[in-house]
Structure formats: structure tokens, C-alpha cells
Amino acid sequence: MSVPTCVRVDVDAAVQFVQAIHGHERAGFAILMLKRGDLPPSHYGFDLGNPQWDVLRRVLTNHTGGDCYIGVALYAAPPQPGKNRTKDMVLHCHWLWCERDTHTLPDTLPDPTFTIETSAGNYQDWWRMDAPLSLSDAEDYAERIAVAVGCAPMKDATRVLRIVGLKNHKPTRAGEVARISDETGAVYALNDFAHLPHVSVPAISAREGGQRGKIREGYRHHELLSLAGSLRRRGLSHDMILAALREMNETQCDPPKPDAEIEKIANDASGWEPAPVEPVHQSQAALKPWVPPVNGWPEPLAEEAYYGLAGDFVRAVEPQSEADPVAILGQFLVLFGNCAGRSPYYPIEADKHYANLNLVTVGDTSSGRKGVALNRARQPFAPADEKWEAMRVKGGLSSAEGLIWQVRDPIYKDERDKETKALTSVMVDQGVSDKRFCAAETEFSGVLRQFQRDGNNLSGLIRDAFDRGNLESLTKNSPARATGAHISILGHITKDELLRYLDTTEAANGLGNRFLWLCVKRSKYLPDGGQPVDLTPIVARLMDALAFARTTGLMTRDDEARMLWHAVYRPLSEGKPGLLGAMIARAAPIVVRLSMLYALLDCSYVIRKEHLTAAIALWDYAEASARYIFGDAMGDAVADEILGALRRSPGGMTRTQISEVLGRNQRADRINRALALIERNALARCVREDTGGRPGERWFAATPGADSSNSFGGIQ
């Protein structure tokens, strides 16, 4: 069915468009989403089993002052009043779709049935299918199309798109009428899209490397505008919006946009009407007090983690040790990875990932038996590689220069010949030939305290050691440098010390997520101590594995492991909010390294499914440990203090009260940034109060488990 090309509002064209999309259906409901300004959207279910097109025309005519959208899918029933459309209501889809801001489609895609220009330079493409698609097929192929186009995937089958003939009322595009820019009338089979690559890894998104990654160029304005609109709908002021936008721009946009553009976005958003003022009723003062979510001790480590030689070793010594088997296993793996050296690697894009890892066990001072676990883990390495175990596993991390010195290259100095005056390079230090070094820090809190000293750059060096292995200090009087260093770190700390001394900067700058954090505790009581264990068979297998690892270079995955990796990569790569998210943001590369260790212990350069499964099981325990340790802290001292105060105040807090809690010694822009951070992570909501003059603000802590659409206004 042909739809008129519109240059002005045309309700008849809008009705014809709905007929073109869903008029062929004989049952079910077409869902229209209607929005006016920043009011919550409403949904209208149009019954296709008894289509009354005149009624639809009246609905659209009455809403020409707002924005109108139509769902791409057919629904079994309309949403209940005040509720959103959900996937479980979808019957099927007769369309594939794409939204883009490019003027042309790639040659790999068939010509759309029709293309809508929703505003200057912005397009929506629709492909009519010859048979209904299941929900999963529709979303799969919509994502494939988005990846082929190179745009952010909008694959959700509950997606709504603009209706032809009606205005776009967004402030930056106000007055533009959605119109048909191209129409072929073609109908396609699913096979016409089968050549598009299956999306088994995260599709092209606004961010590099998952939700915690940098926002790509071309997506920055959209992401910033979305944040500004969200904050304005919730009633935040211009200053708070600007502070939040500047923080996102400086920390997440690559490259950052000019500040003038950030100010313009904030100014535009501040001109929009916020959501209606919600008077604070007495019932709100009686809101249930915040109840902390249960982030209990992690569930026992899955049996899959005790795979192969590492598991056999733990099972051999565990009955005779009070140490937590998790602590023995984790430290054994780290020791093996360091002892194996820098020969085996797994490539990820242009980077090589080696077998070195960092791990900290977190438990009570004495009853955690952290040191006992380390001594047990070291046992088989003494006979397997005596020199390494005695000389290359030691503590005392205090400075970047000290760490480099342990793995330094030969040091040369230019000296001038007294007679010829010629300069010659003379070795003044032969360096260290063994580049393996495992720092065993039984008091890891001391290392964390070193980071807080002025001029101490140990934190940056640890990050470099994990990533590259080429180390150099910029200190004027330190000529040492190291290339090809293979450094691992084992640490022991209590939870209280970790939270006290881990600076938020170290969490945010990536130091924390280069460590595995494992909660450990005493496994049993052995009043007479454990009995000796014959480790001869274990040592023999360990020596074979070390010899194999030192001759291994490139490592690969087999097909089964590859399929499993594709299934888990997205969940591993997706970010989580707050301090927890910062501490586990490097999940994917750590799982890769763990899987390498399990494979090498099997004398295999091919990572098989069982190796990857074991690595995932250990990571799951590490993530649960991090959740227990860090909870939902923001990693921002001011934000955490405000959030704690809000949770102690079921009646909410005004801006004045928040300032008083902070001792009135925090600047307004600093409070703005903290509140914006809390708001962005859905941990609190802002309610505007009618004070008879300028609306005031009252902030409430969010209740865990509450429906976000009820708590925060259901942003579309």
C-alpha cells in the first residue's frame, strides 16, 4: 500500500501508514505509544480483529500536538492502563527494522519496503516479511541489520517507531514531519537476510568494550542528550544536568566534546518541561525505610573449578588443612602462571594476554587461614622449580622502582675515555635474567597505603605489568627499566582494611579490576594440625605441565570452547554500576587467562570447553566475592555519604539537609555531581516539591527490588 509523502501534518497519511504496517493482520492488537511533552507515555491498543479506522483517525487527530509511535510487533492484548508493553505480550513480527543517521544503506542489504525520514538526516527502514517471524528471529535479524549498517542496535521487538504524517516534537527537531523518503513495496523472505553475519559477540554499540567502555564518536551527542533528557524529566536543575554531562563527557566520551557543546545540550534540556510536580504527601513521609540488599557470603565454589591438576592438588591437601580450598586453588593457579613464564599467550585483537594474574584473598585476620593457604599452594613448586620458588616469590612491594629492580634489564652508562675522549657504553649492572616475579604480600593493606603516598607510582606500574610487561619509572634518579617482565601479585587482607585503604581513585583507574578478589575463611578445625601429604604424583605432573608451558606460544580455542565463549562474552563484558562495577570490569580478559592456566596444566595449547568452564566457575565465585565486599557502594566518597544519609531518612532529604549532612563543606557543584551519580545508578529519586515559589527538591533512597518504572517515572 502506498503512503503519501508528507511535508505537513497529514492524519490521513498516518492512518494509511498504520494500515500498511498492520492492516493485513486479522487478529491481535497494534500498539501505539502516545507522548506529549515530558509526561509519561500512554499506550493505545488498536484491535485488528475489529478495526475501526475512524476511531484511530480521531485518536491521532487529538494527538497531533504530541509524538506518536507504532510498535513493530503484533500484540496479543493491549497493555493495562499505566503499564508498559512487554515481550510476553508479543504474538509475532511481520517486519524487520532499522534506525540510522546515515544517508545510504550498505549494498549487503536488500532495499527496504519503505524508508521514513523522521527528521533531517534521520531514517527508519522497514522490510515487510512474507511470513510472521518469531520474537527471537525478529530480534536476531534486526540486530544483524543494525551491525551491517554500523548503527546502534535497536533490536527489541517491543520497539516503537515514528508514524508517517505526524510531527516530531523533540526540541532539536521540533516541527519536522515524518515522511516516506523511499518506497519499493517489496516483500522478503527470511533467507534474503541469511547472508548477514550472526551476531555472536556484542554488536556495534555506543561504547567500546561494553557498558563501562568509552562512548564512540558519532554516538556522543545521542548519549549525552539522552542523559540530559532523563535528568530533566526527573526535575533536576540546569546546574546538576550540566555537572552530570561534564562528568560523562570527561570520563566516558572519546574524544570529549567541546565544553560549549556540553553547555548547549544542558541549556536545551533545561528548557524542556520537567515531569509534573509531585506534591509530597504524608504517605511519602512514611515510606518504608531502606533495607540493604542481601549480599551474603558467596555460595561454595562450583565443582567445575576443581578441574584437572589444580583440582587434584586441592583435593589431595584439603583434608589435611584448615585453609579454604578456594584460597589454595586460586593461589596455586597464580603461582603456576608465574612459574610457567612468558611464553604462552592468547591474542585478543592487537594485545597478547599472558599467564600472569593478580589475586587477593579477603578474610579475617587469623581465622581466614590465608597464609596457610599460600604455604600449601607453594608446596609442590619447591621440588618442581626450586630456584624460582626460593628466589622469585617474595614480598616487600613498596615502590615502582623497587618492583622494576626485581626484573630489571642490564643497565648501561656512557663513560668518556680519558685519552681519546670518546664515549663508550659500559654495563654497570648485569640486570636480572629471570623476568618472572611473584610478589607475595601477606599484608596487602601495606601495599594499598603506599598508593596514597605523594609521588608513589606503584599503582600505574602494576597496571602496566598486567597489561604489557614493559616497565619504566620516570623518576629522575632511577635508571632501571624492564622489558618482558612477567609479574604476578598475591595478597592477603581483611575486608575492613580493604574498604579502608582502597582509594576510590585506584578503583576507578583500573587497578582494582586487574585483581581477582576471593572471600576465604577457615574450612575446618584440626587441633593437631594436618598430616603430611605425599605430593610426588602431583609434583611429577606439575613438572610436565611447566615444561610444556615453557615451549608453548600461541594458544587457541576449539569449537566447543569457542561456542561457550560466544555465549558468555556479553555477560562478562557488560558493566555494572558503582564500585563493584569498577572492581570487576576486566572480567573477560581474566577469564581468558584463567582458561589458559587450566589448559596448560593439561599440557594443552588448545583451550577446551572444560578449561573455559572451570575458569568461568572460578570467576563467578570472584564476582560473588566482590559483590559481598563492595556491595552497591559508588566509589565516590561524597555520593556514598549522601546515599547512606538518604537510606537513614525514609522521609527524604532536601538539598539543604544534604548539605548539612556533609558538614556544609562541599561545594554545590560537587554535591551536584554526587547526586547525578546516585541518580544515574537508580539508587535514589528526586521529587520536586511545590513550595509556593521556585520548586524545591526532596531526595529519596530507592527501595531495592522496586519496579524502576514506578520508582523513577518509567523513562522510555
Secondary structure as the mmCIF struct_conf table of DSSP 4:
data_model
#
loop_
_struct_conf.conf_type_id
_struct_conf.id
_struct_conf.beg_label_comp_id
_struct_conf.beg_label_asym_id
_struct_conf.beg_label_seq_id
_struct_conf.end_label_comp_id
_struct_conf.end_label_asym_id
_struct_conf.end_label_seq_id
BEND BEND1 VAL A 7 ARG A 8
HELX_RH_AL_P HELX_RH_AL_P1 VAL A 11 HIS A 22
TURN_TY1_P TURN_TY1_P1 GLY A 23 HIS A 24
BEND BEND2 ARG A 26 GLY A 28
STRN STRN1 PHE A 29 LYS A 35
TURN_TY1_P TURN_TY1_P2 GLY A 37 ASP A 38
BEND BEND3 LEU A 39 LEU A 39
HELX_LH_PP_P HELX_LH_PP_P1 PRO A 40 PRO A 41
STRN STRN2 SER A 42 ASP A 47
TURN_TY1_P TURN_TY1_P3 LEU A 48 GLY A 49
BEND BEND4 ASN A 50 ASN A 50
HELX_RH_AL_P HELX_RH_AL_P2 TRP A 53 ASN A 62
TURN_TY1_P TURN_TY1_P4 HIS A 63 GLY A 65
BEND BEND5 GLY A 66 GLY A 66
STRN STRN3 ASP A 67 GLY A 71
BEND BEND6 VAL A 72 VAL A 72
STRN STRN4 ALA A 73 TYR A 75
BEND BEND7 ALA A 76 ALA A 77
HELX_LH_PP_P HELX_LH_PP_P2 PRO A 78 GLN A 80
TURN_TY1_P TURN_TY1_P5 PRO A 81 GLY A 82
HELX_RH_3T_P HELX_RH_3T_P1 LYS A 87 MET A 89
STRN STRN5 VAL A 90 ARG A 100
BEND BEND8 ASP A 101 THR A 104
TURN_TY1_P TURN_TY1_P6 ASP A 107 THR A 108
BEND BEND9 LEU A 109 LEU A 109
HELX_LH_PP_P HELX_LH_PP_P3 PRO A 110 PRO A 112
BEND BEND10 THR A 113 THR A 113
STRN STRN6 PHE A 114 SER A 119
TURN_TY1_P TURN_TY1_P7 ALA A 120 GLY A 121
STRN STRN7 ASN A 122 LEU A 133
HELX_LH_PP_P HELX_LH_PP_P4 SER A 134 SER A 134
HELX_RH_AL_P HELX_RH_AL_P3 LEU A 135 VAL A 149
TURN_TY1_P TURN_TY1_P8 GLY A 150 GLY A 150
BEND BEND11 CYS A 151 CYS A 151
TURN_TY1_P TURN_TY1_P9 ALA A 157 THR A 158
STRN STRN8 VAL A 160 ARG A 162
HELX_LH_PP_P HELX_LH_PP_P5 ILE A 163 ILE A 163
TURN_TY1_P TURN_TY1_P10 VAL A 164 GLY A 165
BEND BEND12 LEU A 166 LEU A 166
STRN STRN9 LYS A 167 ASN A 168
BEND BEND13 LYS A 170 LYS A 170
HELX_RH_3T_P HELX_RH_3T_P2 PRO A 171 ARG A 173
TURN_TY1_P TURN_TY1_P11 ALA A 174 GLY A 175
STRN STRN10 GLU A 176 VAL A 177
HELX_LH_PP_P HELX_LH_PP_P6 ALA A 178 ALA A 178
STRN STRN11 ARG A 179 GLU A 183
STRN STRN12 VAL A 187 TYR A 188
HELX_RH_3T_P HELX_RH_3T_P3 LEU A 190 PHE A 193
TURN_TY1_P TURN_TY1_P12 ALA A 194 HIS A 195
BEND BEND14 LEU A 196 LEU A 196
HELX_LH_PP_P HELX_LH_PP_P7 PRO A 197 HIS A 198
BEND BEND15 VAL A 201 VAL A 201
HELX_LH_PP_P HELX_LH_PP_P8 PRO A 202 ALA A 203
BEND BEND16 ILE A 204 ILE A 204
BEND BEND17 ALA A 206 ALA A 206
STRN STRN13 ARG A 207 ARG A 207
TURN_TY1_P TURN_TY1_P13 GLU A 208 GLY A 209
BEND BEND18 GLY A 210 GLY A 210
TURN_TY1_P TURN_TY1_P14 GLN A 211 ARG A 212
BEND BEND19 GLY A 213 GLY A 213
HELX_LH_PP_P HELX_LH_PP_P9 LYS A 214 LYS A 214
STRN STRN14 ILE A 215 ILE A 215
HELX_LH_PP_P HELX_LH_PP_P10 ARG A 216 ARG A 216
TURN_TY1_P TURN_TY1_P15 GLU A 217 TYR A 219
HELX_RH_AL_P HELX_RH_AL_P4 ARG A 220 ARG A 233
TURN_TY1_P TURN_TY1_P16 ARG A 234 GLY A 235
HELX_RH_AL_P HELX_RH_AL_P5 HIS A 238 GLN A 252
STRN STRN15 CYS A 253 CYS A 253
BEND BEND20 ASP A 254 PRO A 255
HELX_LH_PP_P HELX_LH_PP_P11 PRO A 256 PRO A 258
HELX_RH_AL_P HELX_RH_AL_P6 ASP A 259 SER A 270
TURN_TY1_P TURN_TY1_P17 GLY A 271 GLY A 271
BEND BEND21 TRP A 272 TRP A 272
HELX_LH_PP_P HELX_LH_PP_P12 GLU A 273 PRO A 274
BEND BEND22 ALA A 275 ALA A 275
HELX_LH_PP_P HELX_LH_PP_P13 PRO A 276 VAL A 277
HELX_RH_AL_P HELX_RH_AL_P7 GLN A 282 ALA A 285
TURN_TY1_P TURN_TY1_P18 ALA A 286 ALA A 286
HELX_LH_PP_P HELX_LH_PP_P14 LEU A 287 TRP A 290
BEND BEND23 TRP A 297 TRP A 297
HELX_LH_PP_P HELX_LH_PP_P15 PRO A 298 ALA A 302
HELX_RH_3T_P HELX_RH_3T_P4 GLU A 303 ALA A 305
BEND BEND24 TYR A 306 TYR A 306
HELX_RH_AL_P HELX_RH_AL_P8 GLY A 308 VAL A 317
HELX_RH_3T_P HELX_RH_3T_P5 GLU A 318 GLN A 320
BEND BEND25 ALA A 323 ALA A 323
HELX_RH_AL_P HELX_RH_AL_P9 PRO A 325 ALA A 340
BEND BEND26 ARG A 342 SER A 343
STRN STRN16 TYR A 345 TYR A 345
STRN STRN17 TYR A 346 ILE A 348
TURN_TY1_P TURN_TY1_P19 GLU A 349 ALA A 350
STRN STRN18 ASP A 351 HIS A 353
BEND BEND27 ALA A 355 ALA A 355
STRN STRN19 ASN A 358 VAL A 362
TURN_TY1_P TURN_TY1_P20 THR A 365 GLY A 368
HELX_RH_AL_P HELX_RH_AL_P10 LYS A 370 ARG A 378
TURN_TY1_P TURN_TY1_P21 GLN A 379 PRO A 380
HELX_RH_AL_P HELX_RH_AL_P11 PHE A 381 ALA A 384
BEND BEND28 ASP A 385 ASP A 385
HELX_RH_AL_P HELX_RH_AL_P12 GLU A 386 MET A 391
BEND BEND29 ARG A 392 ARG A 392
STRN STRN20 VAL A 393 LYS A 394
HELX_RH_AL_P HELX_RH_AL_P13 ALA A 400 GLN A 406
TURN_TY1_P TURN_TY1_P22 VAL A 407 VAL A 407
HELX_LH_PP_P HELX_LH_PP_P16 ARG A 408 PRO A 410
STRN STRN21 ILE A 411 ARG A 416
TURN_TY1_P TURN_TY1_P23 LYS A 418 THR A 420
STRN STRN22 LEU A 423 ASP A 429
BEND BEND30 SER A 433 SER A 433
STRN STRN23 ARG A 436 GLU A 441
BEND BEND31 THR A 442 THR A 442
HELX_RH_AL_P HELX_RH_AL_P14 PHE A 444 PHE A 451
TURN_TY1_P TURN_TY1_P24 GLN A 452 GLN A 452
BEND BEND32 ARG A 453 ARG A 453
TURN_TY1_P TURN_TY1_P25 ASP A 454 GLY A 455
HELX_RH_AL_P HELX_RH_AL_P15 LEU A 458 ASP A 467
TURN_TY1_P TURN_TY1_P26 ARG A 468 ARG A 468
STRN STRN24 LEU A 471 GLU A 472
TURN_TY1_P TURN_TY1_P27 LYS A 476 ASN A 477
STRN STRN25 ARG A 481 ALA A 482
BEND BEND33 THR A 483 GLY A 484
STRN STRN26 HIS A 486 ILE A 493
HELX_RH_AL_P HELX_RH_AL_P16 LYS A 495 TYR A 501
HELX_RH_AL_P HELX_RH_AL_P17 THR A 504 ALA A 508
TURN_TY1_P TURN_TY1_P28 ASN A 509 GLY A 510
BEND BEND34 LEU A 511 LEU A 511
HELX_RH_3T_P HELX_RH_3T_P6 GLY A 512 ARG A 514
BEND BEND35 PHE A 515 PHE A 515
STRN STRN27 LEU A 516 CYS A 519
TURN_TY1_P TURN_TY1_P29 PRO A 527 ASP A 528
HELX_LH_PP_P HELX_LH_PP_P17 GLY A 530 PRO A 532
HELX_RH_AL_P HELX_RH_AL_P18 THR A 536 ALA A 549
TURN_TY1_P TURN_TY1_P30 ARG A 550 THR A 551
STRN STRN28 LEU A 554 LEU A 554
STRN STRN29 THR A 556 ARG A 557
HELX_RH_AL_P HELX_RH_AL_P19 ASP A 559 SER A 573
BEND BEND36 GLU A 574 GLU A 574
BEND BEND37 PRO A 577 PRO A 577
HELX_RH_AL_P HELX_RH_AL_P20 GLY A 578 MET A 583
TURN_TY1_P TURN_TY1_P31 ILE A 584 ARG A 586
HELX_RH_AL_P HELX_RH_AL_P21 ALA A 587 LEU A 601
TURN_TY1_P TURN_TY1_P32 ASP A 602 CYS A 603
BEND BEND38 TYR A 605 TYR A 605
STRN STRN30 VAL A 606 ILE A 607
HELX_LH_PP_P HELX_LH_PP_P18 ARG A 608 ARG A 608
HELX_RH_AL_P HELX_RH_AL_P22 LYS A 609 PHE A 630
TURN_TY1_P TURN_TY1_P33 GLY A 631 ASP A 632
BEND BEND39 GLY A 635 GLY A 635
HELX_RH_AL_P HELX_RH_AL_P23 ALA A 637 ARG A 647
TURN_TY1_P TURN_TY1_P34 ARG A 648 ARG A 648
TURN_TY1_P TURN_TY1_P35 PRO A 650 GLY A 651
STRN STRN31 MET A 653 THR A 654
HELX_RH_AL_P HELX_RH_AL_P24 ARG A 655 VAL A 661
TURN_TY1_P TURN_TY1_P36 LEU A 662 ARG A 664
BEND BEND40 GLN A 666 GLN A 666
HELX_RH_AL_P HELX_RH_AL_P25 ALA A 668 ARG A 680
TURN_TY1_P TURN_TY1_P37 ASN A 681 ALA A 682
BEND BEND41 LEU A 683 LEU A 683
STRN STRN32 ALA A 684 GLU A 689
BEND BEND42 GLY A 692 ARG A 694
STRN STRN33 GLY A 696 ALA A 701
HELX_LH_PP_P HELX_LH_PP_P19 ALA A 702 THR A 703
TURN_TY1_P TURN_TY1_P38 PRO A 704 GLY A 705
HELX_RH_AL_P HELX_RH_AL_P26 SER A 708 PHE A 712
#
